[in-house]
Amino acid sequence: MILGIGVDLVDIVSFRDIINDPASAFKKRHFTPSEIAYCEGQKGHDPVHHYAGRYAAKEAYIKARGQAFKNKKADIDINYCEIEVSTDSDSGPEIGVSGKLKERMEASGVKKIFVSISHEANTTVAMVILEG
């Protein structure tokens, strides 16, 4: 049974300014060390596209969990680093959660997270479905 659906769209041009701002702690606040290593380590690919995809997936997850958790107050204390987007070479992107977020997800009956990320020249979109 579907418990929540979320979608998010990221404009690459605007996002590039945020990611590349040396005075900003955006990367450290929103991405795990593993995610940063992955995005920066993709030779021949613009890391901003990888960051944008992961950020869109996290935002889509947050939207889906708002439906699944049926408690909008749960969204107030989001720790983006408790949401980790990884890439499995066989199955594509995956989302894992940890900490308080994982506890809340398990308590709400979510058993599986489906995620899809797509890129175009200046846009990235992600969709997340939470299944119980």
mmCIF file of the C-alpha atoms, coordinates in Angstrom:
data_MODEL
# 
_entry.id   MODEL 
# 
loop_
_atom_site.group_PDB 
_atom_site.id 
_atom_site.type_symbol 
_atom_site.label_atom_id 
_atom_site.label_alt_id 
_atom_site.label_comp_id 
_atom_site.label_asym_id 
_atom_site.label_entity_id 
_atom_site.label_seq_id 
_atom_site.pdbx_PDB_ins_code 
_atom_site.Cartn_x 
_atom_site.Cartn_y 
_atom_site.Cartn_z 
_atom_site.occupancy 
_atom_site.B_iso_or_equiv 
_atom_site.pdbx_formal_charge 
_atom_site.auth_seq_id 
_atom_site.auth_comp_id 
_atom_site.auth_asym_id 
_atom_site.auth_atom_id 
_atom_site.pdbx_PDB_model_num 
ATOM 1   C CA . MET A 1 1   ? 0.000  0.000  0.000   1.00 0.00 ? 1   MET A CA 1 
ATOM 2   C CA . ILE A 1 2   ? 1.291  3.467  -0.887  1.00 0.00 ? 2   ILE A CA 1 
ATOM 3   C CA . LEU A 1 3   ? 1.639  5.640  2.217   1.00 0.00 ? 3   LEU A CA 1 
ATOM 4   C CA . GLY A 1 4   ? 3.188  8.737  0.640   1.00 0.00 ? 4   GLY A CA 1 
ATOM 5   C CA . ILE A 1 5   ? 4.318  10.249 -2.660  1.00 0.00 ? 5   ILE A CA 1 
ATOM 6   C CA . GLY A 1 6   ? 6.639  13.204 -3.129  1.00 0.00 ? 6   GLY A CA 1 
ATOM 7   C CA . VAL A 1 7   ? 8.222  14.956 -6.102  1.00 0.00 ? 7   VAL A CA 1 
ATOM 8   C CA . ASP A 1 8   ? 10.755 17.778 -6.288  1.00 0.00 ? 8   ASP A CA 1 
ATOM 9   C CA . LEU A 1 9   ? 12.326 19.794 -9.080  1.00 0.00 ? 9   LEU A CA 1 
ATOM 10  C CA . VAL A 1 10  ? 15.715 21.560 -8.825  1.00 0.00 ? 10  VAL A CA 1 
ATOM 11  C CA . ASP A 1 11  ? 16.955 24.292 -11.171 1.00 0.00 ? 11  ASP A CA 1 
ATOM 12  C CA . ILE A 1 12  ? 20.635 23.504 -11.845 1.00 0.00 ? 12  ILE A CA 1 
ATOM 13  C CA . VAL A 1 13  ? 21.636 27.124 -12.540 1.00 0.00 ? 13  VAL A CA 1 
ATOM 14  C CA . SER A 1 14  ? 20.360 28.402 -9.179  1.00 0.00 ? 14  SER A CA 1 
ATOM 15  C CA . PHE A 1 15  ? 21.560 25.315 -7.341  1.00 0.00 ? 15  PHE A CA 1 
ATOM 16  C CA . ARG A 1 16  ? 25.090 25.725 -8.747  1.00 0.00 ? 16  ARG A CA 1 
ATOM 17  C CA . ASP A 1 17  ? 25.402 29.089 -6.962  1.00 0.00 ? 17  ASP A CA 1 
ATOM 18  C CA . ILE A 1 18  ? 24.352 27.531 -3.658  1.00 0.00 ? 18  ILE A CA 1 
ATOM 19  C CA . ILE A 1 19  ? 26.653 24.503 -3.936  1.00 0.00 ? 19  ILE A CA 1 
ATOM 20  C CA . ASN A 1 20  ? 29.696 26.497 -5.089  1.00 0.00 ? 20  ASN A CA 1 
ATOM 21  C CA . ASP A 1 21  ? 29.408 29.300 -2.503  1.00 0.00 ? 21  ASP A CA 1 
ATOM 22  C CA . PRO A 1 22  ? 32.622 28.961 -0.439  1.00 0.00 ? 22  PRO A CA 1 
ATOM 23  C CA . ALA A 1 23  ? 31.081 30.871 2.482   1.00 0.00 ? 23  ALA A CA 1 
ATOM 24  C CA . SER A 1 24  ? 28.154 28.463 2.725   1.00 0.00 ? 24  SER A CA 1 
ATOM 25  C CA . ALA A 1 25  ? 27.950 25.311 4.835   1.00 0.00 ? 25  ALA A CA 1 
ATOM 26  C CA . PHE A 1 26  ? 25.159 24.014 2.597   1.00 0.00 ? 26  PHE A CA 1 
ATOM 27  C CA . LYS A 1 27  ? 27.025 20.869 1.539   1.00 0.00 ? 27  LYS A CA 1 
ATOM 28  C CA . LYS A 1 28  ? 27.863 19.828 5.091   1.00 0.00 ? 28  LYS A CA 1 
ATOM 29  C CA . ARG A 1 29  ? 24.334 20.546 6.345   1.00 0.00 ? 29  ARG A CA 1 
ATOM 30  C CA . HIS A 1 30  ? 22.557 18.685 3.538   1.00 0.00 ? 30  HIS A CA 1 
ATOM 31  C CA . PHE A 1 31  ? 24.860 15.875 2.413   1.00 0.00 ? 31  PHE A CA 1 
ATOM 32  C CA . THR A 1 32  ? 26.630 13.022 4.173   1.00 0.00 ? 32  THR A CA 1 
ATOM 33  C CA . PRO A 1 33  ? 30.386 12.530 3.675   1.00 0.00 ? 33  PRO A CA 1 
ATOM 34  C CA . SER A 1 34  ? 29.590 9.527  1.439   1.00 0.00 ? 34  SER A CA 1 
ATOM 35  C CA . GLU A 1 35  ? 27.302 11.637 -0.748  1.00 0.00 ? 35  GLU A CA 1 
ATOM 36  C CA . ILE A 1 36  ? 29.905 14.391 -1.054  1.00 0.00 ? 36  ILE A CA 1 
ATOM 37  C CA . ALA A 1 37  ? 32.598 11.848 -1.986  1.00 0.00 ? 37  ALA A CA 1 
ATOM 38  C CA . TYR A 1 38  ? 30.312 10.333 -4.627  1.00 0.00 ? 38  TYR A CA 1 
ATOM 39  C CA . CYS A 1 39  ? 29.292 13.667 -6.179  1.00 0.00 ? 39  CYS A CA 1 
ATOM 40  C CA . GLU A 1 40  ? 32.849 15.026 -6.249  1.00 0.00 ? 40  GLU A CA 1 
ATOM 41  C CA . GLY A 1 41  ? 34.308 11.735 -7.501  1.00 0.00 ? 41  GLY A CA 1 
ATOM 42  C CA . GLN A 1 42  ? 32.346 11.362 -10.738 1.00 0.00 ? 42  GLN A CA 1 
ATOM 43  C CA . LYS A 1 43  ? 35.081 12.020 -13.293 1.00 0.00 ? 43  LYS A CA 1 
ATOM 44  C CA . GLY A 1 44  ? 33.830 13.588 -16.489 1.00 0.00 ? 44  GLY A CA 1 
ATOM 45  C CA . HIS A 1 45  ? 30.514 14.609 -14.895 1.00 0.00 ? 45  HIS A CA 1 
ATOM 46  C CA . ASP A 1 46  ? 29.466 17.894 -13.357 1.00 0.00 ? 46  ASP A CA 1 
ATOM 47  C CA . PRO A 1 47  ? 29.164 17.278 -9.585  1.00 0.00 ? 47  PRO A CA 1 
ATOM 48  C CA . VAL A 1 48  ? 26.354 19.859 -9.356  1.00 0.00 ? 48  VAL A CA 1 
ATOM 49  C CA . HIS A 1 49  ? 24.024 17.540 -11.276 1.00 0.00 ? 49  HIS A CA 1 
ATOM 50  C CA . HIS A 1 50  ? 24.687 14.755 -8.762  1.00 0.00 ? 50  HIS A CA 1 
ATOM 51  C CA . TYR A 1 51  ? 24.160 17.087 -5.780  1.00 0.00 ? 51  TYR A CA 1 
ATOM 52  C CA . ALA A 1 52  ? 20.951 18.410 -7.350  1.00 0.00 ? 52  ALA A CA 1 
ATOM 53  C CA . GLY A 1 53  ? 19.614 14.890 -7.873  1.00 0.00 ? 53  GLY A CA 1 
ATOM 54  C CA . ARG A 1 54  ? 20.326 13.915 -4.291  1.00 0.00 ? 54  ARG A CA 1 
ATOM 55  C CA . TYR A 1 55  ? 18.844 17.139 -2.947  1.00 0.00 ? 55  TYR A CA 1 
ATOM 56  C CA . ALA A 1 56  ? 15.693 16.708 -5.058  1.00 0.00 ? 56  ALA A CA 1 
ATOM 57  C CA . ALA A 1 57  ? 15.360 13.125 -3.798  1.00 0.00 ? 57  ALA A CA 1 
ATOM 58  C CA . LYS A 1 58  ? 15.679 14.273 -0.174  1.00 0.00 ? 58  LYS A CA 1 
ATOM 59  C CA . GLU A 1 59  ? 13.053 16.975 -0.691  1.00 0.00 ? 59  GLU A CA 1 
ATOM 60  C CA . ALA A 1 60  ? 10.732 14.486 -2.409  1.00 0.00 ? 60  ALA A CA 1 
ATOM 61  C CA . TYR A 1 61  ? 11.233 12.083 0.509   1.00 0.00 ? 61  TYR A CA 1 
ATOM 62  C CA . ILE A 1 62  ? 10.343 14.840 2.999   1.00 0.00 ? 62  ILE A CA 1 
ATOM 63  C CA . LYS A 1 63  ? 7.132  15.551 1.087   1.00 0.00 ? 63  LYS A CA 1 
ATOM 64  C CA . ALA A 1 64  ? 6.209  11.860 0.948   1.00 0.00 ? 64  ALA A CA 1 
ATOM 65  C CA . ARG A 1 65  ? 6.902  11.357 4.642   1.00 0.00 ? 65  ARG A CA 1 
ATOM 66  C CA . GLY A 1 66  ? 4.574  14.239 5.497   1.00 0.00 ? 66  GLY A CA 1 
ATOM 67  C CA . GLN A 1 67  ? 1.758  12.104 4.084   1.00 0.00 ? 67  GLN A CA 1 
ATOM 68  C CA . ALA A 1 68  ? 2.979  8.830  5.546   1.00 0.00 ? 68  ALA A CA 1 
ATOM 69  C CA . PHE A 1 69  ? 3.661  10.165 9.047   1.00 0.00 ? 69  PHE A CA 1 
ATOM 70  C CA . LYS A 1 70  ? 0.379  12.115 9.191   1.00 0.00 ? 70  LYS A CA 1 
ATOM 71  C CA . ASN A 1 71  ? 2.133  14.552 11.527  1.00 0.00 ? 71  ASN A CA 1 
ATOM 72  C CA . LYS A 1 72  ? 3.286  17.783 9.938   1.00 0.00 ? 72  LYS A CA 1 
ATOM 73  C CA . LYS A 1 73  ? 5.168  18.742 13.122  1.00 0.00 ? 73  LYS A CA 1 
ATOM 74  C CA . ALA A 1 74  ? 7.574  15.895 12.355  1.00 0.00 ? 74  ALA A CA 1 
ATOM 75  C CA . ASP A 1 75  ? 8.901  18.006 9.459   1.00 0.00 ? 75  ASP A CA 1 
ATOM 76  C CA . ILE A 1 76  ? 10.179 20.774 11.731  1.00 0.00 ? 76  ILE A CA 1 
ATOM 77  C CA . ASP A 1 77  ? 13.360 19.027 12.844  1.00 0.00 ? 77  ASP A CA 1 
ATOM 78  C CA . ILE A 1 78  ? 14.567 17.521 9.572   1.00 0.00 ? 78  ILE A CA 1 
ATOM 79  C CA . ASN A 1 79  ? 18.214 16.511 9.559   1.00 0.00 ? 79  ASN A CA 1 
ATOM 80  C CA . TYR A 1 80  ? 19.095 16.148 5.879   1.00 0.00 ? 80  TYR A CA 1 
ATOM 81  C CA . CYS A 1 81  ? 22.083 13.977 6.780   1.00 0.00 ? 81  CYS A CA 1 
ATOM 82  C CA . GLU A 1 82  ? 19.672 11.352 8.186   1.00 0.00 ? 82  GLU A CA 1 
ATOM 83  C CA . ILE A 1 83  ? 18.494 10.920 4.588   1.00 0.00 ? 83  ILE A CA 1 
ATOM 84  C CA . GLU A 1 84  ? 21.214 9.394  2.424   1.00 0.00 ? 84  GLU A CA 1 
ATOM 85  C CA . VAL A 1 85  ? 20.910 8.893  -1.309  1.00 0.00 ? 85  VAL A CA 1 
ATOM 86  C CA . SER A 1 86  ? 23.230 6.263  -2.715  1.00 0.00 ? 86  SER A CA 1 
ATOM 87  C CA . THR A 1 87  ? 23.619 4.685  -6.117  1.00 0.00 ? 87  THR A CA 1 
ATOM 88  C CA . ASP A 1 88  ? 23.502 0.958  -6.673  1.00 0.00 ? 88  ASP A CA 1 
ATOM 89  C CA . SER A 1 89  ? 25.098 0.178  -10.028 1.00 0.00 ? 89  SER A CA 1 
ATOM 90  C CA . ASP A 1 90  ? 22.409 -2.440 -10.746 1.00 0.00 ? 90  ASP A CA 1 
ATOM 91  C CA . SER A 1 91  ? 19.242 -0.768 -9.535  1.00 0.00 ? 91  SER A CA 1 
ATOM 92  C CA . GLY A 1 92  ? 19.956 2.975  -9.610  1.00 0.00 ? 92  GLY A CA 1 
ATOM 93  C CA . PRO A 1 93  ? 19.348 5.429  -6.762  1.00 0.00 ? 93  PRO A CA 1 
ATOM 94  C CA . GLU A 1 94  ? 18.326 4.304  -3.283  1.00 0.00 ? 94  GLU A CA 1 
ATOM 95  C CA . ILE A 1 95  ? 17.386 6.188  -0.129  1.00 0.00 ? 95  ILE A CA 1 
ATOM 96  C CA . GLY A 1 96  ? 18.415 5.099  3.334   1.00 0.00 ? 96  GLY A CA 1 
ATOM 97  C CA . VAL A 1 97  ? 17.377 6.813  6.541   1.00 0.00 ? 97  VAL A CA 1 
ATOM 98  C CA . SER A 1 98  ? 18.945 6.797  9.988   1.00 0.00 ? 98  SER A CA 1 
ATOM 99  C CA . GLY A 1 99  ? 18.531 8.224  13.471  1.00 0.00 ? 99  GLY A CA 1 
ATOM 100 C CA . LYS A 1 100 ? 15.213 9.671  14.625  1.00 0.00 ? 100 LYS A CA 1 
ATOM 101 C CA . LEU A 1 101 ? 13.961 9.704  11.066  1.00 0.00 ? 101 LEU A CA 1 
ATOM 102 C CA . LYS A 1 102 ? 14.388 5.936  10.785  1.00 0.00 ? 102 LYS A CA 1 
ATOM 103 C CA . GLU A 1 103 ? 12.547 5.409  14.086  1.00 0.00 ? 103 GLU A CA 1 
ATOM 104 C CA . ARG A 1 104 ? 9.626  7.571  12.913  1.00 0.00 ? 104 ARG A CA 1 
ATOM 105 C CA . MET A 1 105 ? 9.536  5.863  9.539   1.00 0.00 ? 105 MET A CA 1 
ATOM 106 C CA . GLU A 1 106 ? 9.395  2.385  11.071  1.00 0.00 ? 106 GLU A CA 1 
ATOM 107 C CA . ALA A 1 107 ? 6.705  3.480  13.542  1.00 0.00 ? 107 ALA A CA 1 
ATOM 108 C CA . SER A 1 108 ? 4.587  4.823  10.655  1.00 0.00 ? 108 SER A CA 1 
ATOM 109 C CA . GLY A 1 109 ? 4.644  1.466  8.881   1.00 0.00 ? 109 GLY A CA 1 
ATOM 110 C CA . VAL A 1 110 ? 6.873  2.405  5.944   1.00 0.00 ? 110 VAL A CA 1 
ATOM 111 C CA . LYS A 1 111 ? 8.576  -0.759 4.679   1.00 0.00 ? 111 LYS A CA 1 
ATOM 112 C CA . LYS A 1 112 ? 10.089 0.337  1.362   1.00 0.00 ? 112 LYS A CA 1 
ATOM 113 C CA . ILE A 1 113 ? 11.288 3.551  -0.281  1.00 0.00 ? 113 ILE A CA 1 
ATOM 114 C CA . PHE A 1 114 ? 11.198 3.866  -4.061  1.00 0.00 ? 114 PHE A CA 1 
ATOM 115 C CA . VAL A 1 115 ? 13.132 6.728  -5.668  1.00 0.00 ? 115 VAL A CA 1 
ATOM 116 C CA . SER A 1 116 ? 13.666 7.885  -9.236  1.00 0.00 ? 116 SER A CA 1 
ATOM 117 C CA . ILE A 1 117 ? 15.932 10.750 -10.315 1.00 0.00 ? 117 ILE A CA 1 
ATOM 118 C CA . SER A 1 118 ? 16.102 12.271 -13.793 1.00 0.00 ? 118 SER A CA 1 
ATOM 119 C CA . HIS A 1 119 ? 18.326 15.009 -15.227 1.00 0.00 ? 119 HIS A CA 1 
ATOM 120 C CA . GLU A 1 120 ? 17.934 17.376 -18.144 1.00 0.00 ? 120 GLU A CA 1 
ATOM 121 C CA . ALA A 1 121 ? 20.290 20.163 -19.157 1.00 0.00 ? 121 ALA A CA 1 
ATOM 122 C CA . ASN A 1 122 ? 19.223 22.647 -16.466 1.00 0.00 ? 122 ASN A CA 1 
ATOM 123 C CA . THR A 1 123 ? 16.724 20.680 -14.404 1.00 0.00 ? 123 THR A CA 1 
ATOM 124 C CA . THR A 1 124 ? 16.709 17.699 -12.091 1.00 0.00 ? 124 THR A CA 1 
ATOM 125 C CA . VAL A 1 125 ? 13.564 15.963 -10.861 1.00 0.00 ? 125 VAL A CA 1 
ATOM 126 C CA . ALA A 1 126 ? 13.105 13.264 -8.248  1.00 0.00 ? 126 ALA A CA 1 
ATOM 127 C CA . MET A 1 127 ? 10.095 11.235 -7.188  1.00 0.00 ? 127 MET A CA 1 
ATOM 128 C CA . VAL A 1 128 ? 9.765  9.184  -4.005  1.00 0.00 ? 128 VAL A CA 1 
ATOM 129 C CA . ILE A 1 129 ? 7.096  6.650  -3.085  1.00 0.00 ? 129 ILE A CA 1 
ATOM 130 C CA . LEU A 1 130 ? 6.813  5.255  0.435   1.00 0.00 ? 130 LEU A CA 1 
ATOM 131 C CA . GLU A 1 131 ? 5.208  1.840  0.681   1.00 0.00 ? 131 GLU A CA 1 
ATOM 132 C CA . GLY A 1 132 ? 3.814  0.088  3.734   1.00 0.00 ? 132 GLY A CA 1 
# 
